[in-house]
Amino acid sequence: MRTLILYSSTDGHTIKICQFLQKIIERQGDEISLISVERESDIDLQDYDRVIIGASIRYGKHSPLIVDFINNNAAMLDTLPNAFFSVNLVARKPEKRAPDTNPYLKILLKQISWKPMQLAVFAGKLDYPRYKFRDRLMIRLIMWMTGGPTDRNAVVEFTDWKQVEGFGRLVSQMKQSPTAST
Ligand SMILES: Cc1cc2nc3c(=O)[nH]c(=O)nc-3n(C[C@H](O)[C@H](O)[C@H](O)COP(=O)(O)O)c2cc1C
């Protein structure tokens, strides 16, 4: 099967998660295209048998490019086995890591008509040294307010890789188009 993994990532952590998923899916001999949403004009969904979309959160939002891609391709997405995952720091708290408890995923699902067959929320990476001054200040303030790390040198990967692995196994099993199963 040919799988498209489409992503939006600012600092590369969502790409790392996508590459991890890619390895799991490739184990069964499937072909993967890992493509940034910035290159969405190169994509023809008809070329694929399965689609996974992943996007990180920046200041409360998924990239508008991802939202637009989903809205412009909702009908086609529904014809393929499909999945979506969100990456954010709120999800470092296990009680905010489920599709129905993560505020960003809940908002996204209201903005789009597509109903992904599989959903996941992964905790992201905190990397203060990498951030620009203003971003570091803002994220430290948010972390201070929510009980997270505030040391300006902190680099913490909160991602639960076992959770990502479980999701990878699940999506690599998706073979039938949702319309074909109804
Ligand atoms: C400028 C900036 C703003 C962010 N805003 C949020 C936010 O509003 N909520 C949240 O949970 N995480 C927020 N994050 C955390 C990112 O979602 C997290 O670091 C994620 O791993 C980034 O993935 P990426 O490297 O693929 O973009 C923010 C990170 C940065 C750098």
The ligand as an SDF file (V2000), in Angstrom:
LIG
                    3D

 31 33  0  0  0  0  0  0  0  0999 V2000
    6.0750   29.4150   19.6980 C   0  0  0  0  0  0  0  0  0  0  0  0
    5.4350   28.1780   20.2550 C   0  0  0  0  0  0  0  0  0  0  0  0
    4.1160   28.1720   20.6370 C   0  0  0  0  0  0  0  0  0  0  0  0
    3.5340   27.0230   21.1750 C   0  0  0  0  0  0  0  0  0  0  0  0
    2.2260   27.0600   21.5610 N   0  0  0  0  0  0  0  0  0  0  0  0
    1.6880   25.9780   22.1630 C   0  0  0  0  0  0  0  0  0  0  0  0
    0.3590   26.0220   22.6660 C   0  0  0  0  0  0  0  0  0  0  0  0
   -0.3630   27.0130   22.5340 O   0  0  0  0  0  0  0  0  0  0  0  0
   -0.1140   24.9260   23.2900 N   0  0  0  0  0  0  0  0  0  0  0  0
    0.6370   23.7870   23.4510 C   0  0  0  0  0  0  0  0  0  0  0  0
    0.1460   22.8300   24.0500 O   0  0  0  0  0  0  0  0  0  0  0  0
    1.8770   23.7070   22.9610 N   0  0  0  0  0  0  0  0  0  0  0  0
    2.4250   24.7840   22.3350 C   0  0  0  0  0  0  0  0  0  0  0  0
    3.6990   24.7190   21.8450 N   0  0  0  0  0  0  0  0  0  0  0  0
    4.4480   23.4650   21.9690 C   0  0  0  0  0  0  0  0  0  0  0  0
    4.5630   22.7110   20.6480 C   0  0  0  0  0  0  0  0  0  0  0  0
    3.3120   22.2910   20.1960 O   0  0  0  0  0  0  0  0  0  0  0  0
    5.4940   21.5280   20.8670 C   0  0  0  0  0  0  0  0  0  0  0  0
    6.7540   22.0420   21.2000 O   0  0  0  0  0  0  0  0  0  0  0  0
    5.6090   20.6180   19.6730 C   0  0  0  0  0  0  0  0  0  0  0  0
    6.4560   19.5410   20.0160 O   0  0  0  0  0  0  0  0  0  0  0  0
    6.1600   21.3500   18.4710 C   0  0  0  0  0  0  0  0  0  0  0  0
    6.1870   20.4750   17.3840 O   0  0  0  0  0  0  0  0  0  0  0  0
    6.9440   20.8710   16.0400 P   0  0  0  0  0  0  0  0  0  0  0  0
    8.4120   20.9420   16.3650 O   0  0  0  0  0  0  0  0  0  0  0  0
    6.6440   19.7770   15.1010 O   0  0  0  0  0  0  0  0  0  0  0  0
    6.3760   22.1790   15.5780 O   0  0  0  0  0  0  0  0  0  0  0  0
    4.2980   25.8450   21.3120 C   0  0  0  0  0  0  0  0  0  0  0  0
    5.6470   25.8510   20.9250 C   0  0  0  0  0  0  0  0  0  0  0  0
    6.2170   27.0080   20.4000 C   0  0  0  0  0  0  0  0  0  0  0  0
    7.6640   26.9880   20.0170 C   0  0  0  0  0  0  0  0  0  0  0  0
  1  2  1  0
  2  3  1  0
  2 30  2  0
  3  4  2  0
  4  5  1  0
  4 28  1  0
  5  6  2  0
  6  7  1  0
  6 13  1  0
  7  8  2  0
  7  9  1  0
  9 10  1  0
 10 11  2  0
 10 12  1  0
 12 13  2  0
 13 14  1  0
 14 15  1  0
 14 28  1  0
 15 16  1  0
 16 17  1  0
 16 18  1  0
 18 19  1  0
 18 20  1  0
 20 21  1  0
 20 22  1  0
 22 23  1  0
 23 24  1  0
 24 25  2  0
 24 26  1  0
 24 27  1  0
 28 29  2  0
 29 30  1  0
 30 31  1  0
M  END
$$$$
